[in-house]
């Protein structure tokens, strides 16, 4: 079982932040910010990549119900193409923090880089979703919300099998792009095929 830490700084309001969908070829990047109550614990809460889809959905319900506050931030593929995926990830986190009902005293960011949001101090934690409960909770919400969006989009674009690959660069997804071309939801700034020129 994971042994995650409850906080970095004791006695202040911390929000964990994480994103999902950075490496995808289509769809948005989605971030979550979560403030957990003192003493929160769940035996299965961990980095979303270490948790089964079924457990992630169960955890999503618990986190949304029991957190002090949570927020989701979305940056679509057109914005990603304009500002690049790194800046889009920061912007999605800013939007997620903006949705919190309480302004946190400190942000715990999964990863090694961040652009400061307003004047809130922050700490970047490499692989933080496997170290801090609040970042793990944010990773669960970001992943489940984004997956739900891609599954809902599947029926409009069935060739790409987004209900299964969620927009990630699988062989089937790349083959569908080659066979059927791009949708309005594909990220044109990404390397979508080995022969990028064949798309245009």
RADA-V327872 format. One record per backbone hydrogen bond with DSSP energy under -0.5 kcal/mol. NH is the residue of the N-H (numbers start at 0). CO is the residue of the C=O. If there is no record, write none. Layout:
# RADA-V327872
nh=NH co=CO
nh=NH co=CO
This chain:
# RADA-V327872
nh=4 co=130
nh=9 co=7
nh=11 co=8
nh=13 co=11
nh=14 co=105
nh=15 co=33
nh=16 co=107
nh=17 co=31
nh=19 co=29
nh=23 co=20
nh=24 co=166
nh=25 co=166
nh=26 co=184
nh=28 co=74
nh=29 co=19
nh=30 co=72
nh=31 co=17
nh=32 co=70
nh=33 co=15
nh=34 co=68
nh=35 co=33
nh=39 co=36
nh=44 co=41
nh=49 co=46
nh=50 co=47
nh=55 co=51
nh=56 co=52
nh=57 co=53
nh=58 co=54
nh=59 co=55
nh=60 co=56
nh=61 co=57
nh=62 co=58
nh=63 co=59
nh=64 co=60
nh=65 co=61
nh=66 co=62
nh=67 co=34
nh=68 co=34
nh=70 co=32
nh=72 co=30
nh=74 co=28
nh=79 co=75
nh=80 co=76
nh=81 co=77
nh=82 co=78
nh=83 co=79
nh=87 co=83
nh=88 co=84
nh=89 co=85
nh=90 co=86
nh=91 co=87
nh=92 co=88
nh=93 co=89
nh=94 co=90
nh=95 co=91
nh=96 co=92
nh=97 co=93
nh=98 co=94
nh=98 co=95
nh=99 co=96
nh=103 co=101
nh=104 co=12
nh=105 co=12
nh=106 co=120
nh=107 co=14
nh=108 co=106
nh=108 co=122
nh=109 co=16
nh=110 co=108
nh=110 co=124
nh=115 co=113
nh=117 co=115
nh=119 co=116
nh=120 co=104
nh=122 co=106
nh=124 co=108
nh=127 co=124
nh=129 co=126
nh=130 co=127
nh=131 co=127
nh=132 co=4
nh=135 co=131
nh=136 co=132
nh=137 co=133
nh=138 co=134
nh=139 co=135
nh=140 co=136
nh=141 co=137
nh=142 co=138
nh=143 co=139
nh=144 co=140
nh=145 co=141
nh=146 co=142
nh=147 co=143
nh=148 co=144
nh=149 co=145
nh=150 co=146
nh=151 co=147
nh=152 co=148
nh=153 co=149
nh=153 co=150
nh=154 co=150
nh=155 co=152
nh=156 co=152
nh=156 co=153
nh=157 co=154
nh=159 co=156
nh=160 co=157
nh=163 co=160
nh=164 co=160
nh=165 co=161
nh=167 co=164
nh=169 co=167
nh=173 co=169
nh=174 co=170
nh=175 co=171
nh=176 co=172
nh=177 co=173
nh=178 co=174
nh=179 co=175
nh=180 co=176
nh=185 co=182
nh=186 co=24
nh=187 co=185
nh=189 co=186
nh=191 co=189
nh=195 co=193
nh=197 co=194
nh=198 co=195
nh=199 co=196
